[in-house]
Amino acid sequence: MNEKLFGKKPKHYRLKKHISQTQFIAYGFFLIIMTGSLLLMLPIASRDGQSEPFLNCLFTATSASCVTGLVVQDTGSYWSAFGQTVILLLIQIGGLGVITGAVTFLMLAGRNITLKERSAMQDAISAPAVGGIVRLTRFILKGTFLVELLGALALLPAFCRDYGLRGVWMSVFHSVSAFCNAGFDILGRADALYPSLTAYAADPLVNIVIMLLIIVGGIGFLTWDDICTHGLHLRRYRMQSKVILSATALLITIPAFLFYLTDFADLPVGERILASLFQSVTPRTAGYNTADLTEMTDASQAVTILLMLTGGAPGSTAGGMKVTTLAVLIANAIAAFRRREDLQLFHRRLETSTVRNAAAILLLYLGLTFAGAAVISTAEELPLGACLYETASAAGTVGLTLGLTPQLGVLSQSILILLMYFGRVGGLTLIYAAFSGHDLTYARYPQEKITVG
């Protein structure tokens, strides 16, 4: 609506609309998690036909809906075909997002999408404007299922070779899980629990396909749109897409180089390169691993924690603080070092509120991650560093683990559940939903806007 003709919307109207969107996201994820928990409690969901305790089902449903990958029961050997299907559906819904799923349902029902629903979709995928949201939603859905289909077809030769016809289901499951950055695997057996993709550490096909699925899912839907629309004409990309692609490339290559130097020395050169690249890609925020994480050096584990907290792009299937948050904080530090008042990325000024939001998100993630690790370390009498790895994995919705999660008590698992929920819904979203009595709308400045968190 043209504000010059009709005047500015009242402040209370803008605030009410914003709060309803954030509360919908928070409550929507909660409803999906509880529904998944109840379905997993059914005897048909487990292989032995016994009803699983509610806490274990809640943990699994939260991990799947929040596309994390931390588990208390081995997915492949414990859950039946029905249980695995429920988990896969939760992963798909969680990867696309609650609002995207709701808008998709309305579109399939033939209902017109209202302005309020378009605005909610705009926030959910970090779109710069309401215009073209329905077209973009169709693009997201078609792109998602096409990429997942191509990924499953690419994985078929490896899994059908090893598992016969069951390899079809395994290809579909791991393609969706990788694209949604979930990290769930169904390769476990009763005599080999929680294997992830370690059996395919030397398989270039599986490594490359899974890495590509993780990266494509993690760079965000708007970045896809730029790539498909503008091809190699990078200057026409949105500033946010440029930041995401640049940060993603750096956060893959630099850690991979470090891992190659400090780890996997006993592997042949080709396998060492694959392992280094895979362990650089997967912390943001996929959760698969092809190497024994407990054997990695302390320096590599510390870098992995930072990568897990950073996460992927806004409006993507990945969680974490988001690479844009890290980019804004680094750009702010550079501006301070140069004594410049304007914060710039790719020669474009950013809104002042962007820096405040980025700093708030960083504080939230660091505070909750360290607090959760401290409580778990005290309650379980475990080393703080190992607990920090688990809580960073939960808050970043990653799923990497040093093997502690299945052994934790009720209090510690409950903390991880809350961290996974926080990490997927988003720190600012929860704050906005909780403090509904305050003015939480963004100020509009003439500078460029970039989404963080």
ABEGO torsion letter per residue (X at the ends): XBAAAAEBBBAAAAAAAAAAAAAAAAAAAAAAAAAAAAAAABAAABAAGBBBBAAAAAAAAAAAAAGAGBBABBAAAABBAAAAAAAAAAAAAAAAEAAAAAAAAAAAAGBBBBAAAAAAAAAAAGBABABGAAAAAAAAAAAAAAAAAAAAAAAAAAAAAAAEAAAAAAAAAAAAAAAAGAGBBAABBAABBGAEAAAAAABAAAAAAAAAAAAAAAAEAAAAAAAAAAEABAAABBAAAAAAAAAAAAAAAAAAAAAAAABGAABBAAAAAAAAAAAAAAAOBAGBBABBAAABBAAAAAAAAAAAAAEBBBGBABBEAEAAAAAAAAAAAAAAAAGBABBBBGGBBBBAAAAAAAAAAAAAAAAAAAAAAAAAAAAAGBBAAAAAAAAAAAAAGAGBBAGAAAABBAAAAAAAAAAAAAAAAEAAAAAAAABAABBABBBBBABBBBBBX
